[in-house]
Amino acid sequence: MEEYLIIMGRTVLLYIIILTIFRLMGKREIGELSLLDLVVFMMIAEMAVIGIESTKDPVLHSVIPMVLLMGIQYALALLSLKSKKLREIIDGRPTVIINKGKIDEHAMKQQRYNLDDLLMQLREKNVKNLADVEFAILESSGELSVLTKNSKQPSEISDYTIDLPLILDGEIQEEHLHQINKTKPWLLSELKKLGHSDIKKLSYCSYHHGKLHIDIKNEKR
């Protein structure tokens, strides 16, 4: 009887600890978890199971590694806010699978993503015909974002392009420039016309319907 009470007590304690850890690690849906998030969650869950079953070992033997993993994950999350390269390593980066109605086989091969995967995810988006797709982006979470041709407004048809970030955290995204048939000198020239000569001060910049959308970094206090 005593052993069952110990198991019940450990279960409640570890449940509260895991709930607290996941709350501290931030709110993200299951489909939005990065590979690192998933690995950390699985490890924490496994440690909790061991902590419940191993009644002879002190519960701290499970709690300490769980808290350590939370600390590592929290530190990486803070660092990734300041480093785009670290974000790409941890979370990956979105990939344009269909661009202006044309499938990018090279991008699909890089992501080890086949036509069966594409068609399945299109069906999940209620898109029955591949020919109806203007843009499809494979997000870093594995989710497919789809924009169909019939979603365009008549006034937008002449300059309809996907809203790709050209600058993120002060860094030019040359791959995205290439996808919209623009160059780095063109971007710098357009920014200067708008009074932005230092791209390091820009948090975000995109090009849509012939105009640049710019967000300036907040000044440090």
N, C-alpha and C positions, 0 to 999 in steps of 0.2 A: 504493500500500500504506500509506503514511504517513497519508493522509487517512482510510482506513478505521480505522486504529488510533486516530486522534483522535476519530472518531465513536464508536467503542466505549468509549473512555475517558470521553467526555462523557456517554454514555448511562448508564454505571455510576455516575458521580459524581452526575448529576441524579436518578437513581433513588434513591440513598441520601438525597439532600437532600429530595426529595419525601416519602419514607417518614418521615423525621424530622419534617418539617413537619406531616404529617397526624397523627402520633402526638402531637405537642405540642398540636395543635388539639382533641384529645379524641376519645373513642370514641363514635361515633354510627353507627347503621345507615344504609344508603342511603335507606331509606324515612323516616328521621327527620330528614334534612337540611332545614334551613330554606332559603329562597330565597337568602339571603346566603351560606350555606355552599356551595350549589351553584355560585353565580356565582364565588366565590373558588376553588373546586376547578377549575372549567373554565379560569379565567384562568391558574392555576398550571400546569395541564397544557399549555395552549397555549404558555406561556413556555418550558416544558421542551422542547417540540418545536422551537421556534425556536432554542433554545440548542444542540440536537443538530445541526440542519441547517446553521446559520450557523457553519461551522467557522472562518471568517476573523475573526469577532467574538470578543472575550474572553468566556469563559464567565460572568464576573462580571456582564456586561450582562443576563444572564437570572437569575442567582442573587439579585442585589440586589433586583429587584422582587418576586421570590417571597418572600424573607424579609420585605420590607416588608408585603406582603399578609398574611403570617402574623401579624406584629405588630399590624396593624390588627384582624384577626379576633380575636386573643387579647384585645386591649384591649376590644373591643366585648363579648366574652363575659363579661369581668369586670364591666363596667358593667351589663350586663343582669341580673347576679345581684342588683344593688342597686336596679334600676329596673324595675318591672313595665311601665310605659309603653314603655320601650325594648325590652323583650322582645316586647311586642305588635307594635311596629313591625318588628322584625327577624324574629320567628318567626310572627307572626299570633296568633290566638286560636281555641280550639275553638268550634264552632258546633253547637247542638242542632238537628238536622234533623228528628227525630221525637221528640215529647214526649208521653209517656203514650198512645202509639198513634196520635197525630195528626201528620200531616206539616205542617211549618211552611214554607209556600210562600214567605213573605217572606224567611226565613233562606236558603232555597235560592237565591232570586233575588239576594240580596246576595253570595253566594259564587259566582254564575254556575255553579250546580250543578243539573243537570236530573235528571228521573226516570230516564232511561236510565243516568246515572252511579250513581244510588242503587241501582237494581235490579242493576246489574252488581256493585257492591261487596257487596251483600247476598248474591248468589250465591257470591261468593268466600268469604263467611263461612258458607256452607252453609245460608243462610236462603232457603227457596224461596217463602215466602208473606209478603207485606208485612204482612198482618194479624197475623202472629206477633210483630212487633217492638213492644216497649214503649218503648225509647229507642234512638236512633241519634245518635252525635256525630261530626261531621266534625272530626278533629283538625287541628292546625296543619300537620302533615306531609302532610295529604291522605288519611291513613288513616281508615277509618270504623270506629268502635267501636260494637258492637251488643249490646244486652241484650234478650233475647226474653222474652215473657210466660211461657213455660213454665219459665223459670229461677227464678221466684219460689217461695219456700217458703210453704206454707199460712198460717203465722202472720204472714207479711209482707204479705199482700194488702191489708189495710186501710190501711196507711200506707206503701206502696211508692213511694219517690221516688228519683230519681237523686241521687247524691252529688256535688252541685255545691259548689265553694268559695264561701262567703259572705264570707270575708275572706282576702286574699292580701297578705302583706308589710305588714300594718297598714292596708290599704285595703279598704273595704266594696265588694263587687261587687253593686251595686243591680240589675243586669240579672238576676243569678241569684236574688236575693230575689224579684223579680217572677215568675220562672218557677216558684217553689215557693209562690207566693201569700202571701208574707210581706213585711213592711215594715221599714224601717230602725229606727223606734222600737221595734218588737217585738224586733229583734235586740239593740239596745242594752240593752233592759230584761232580756232573758234573760241577757245577758253579766254585767250587774250582779248578778243573782241568784247567779251563779256566782263572783262576786268579781273580775270583770274590768271595770274602769271605763275603762281606757285601751286602746283598740283598737290603738294604735301598737305596743304590746308583744306583739301577737299575730302569729305568723308565718302561721298557717292556722286556718281555722274552717269547718266544714261541718255540715250538718243532715241526719241520717239516722235513720229509725225513731223520730222524735219527740225525738231527743237531739242536742245540739251536741257535735261533736268539736273540741277546741281544742288547738293546739300553740303554746306560748309561745316567743318568740325567745330565743336563747341570750344570756345576759348578756355584755357586752364585758369583757374582762379587761385 
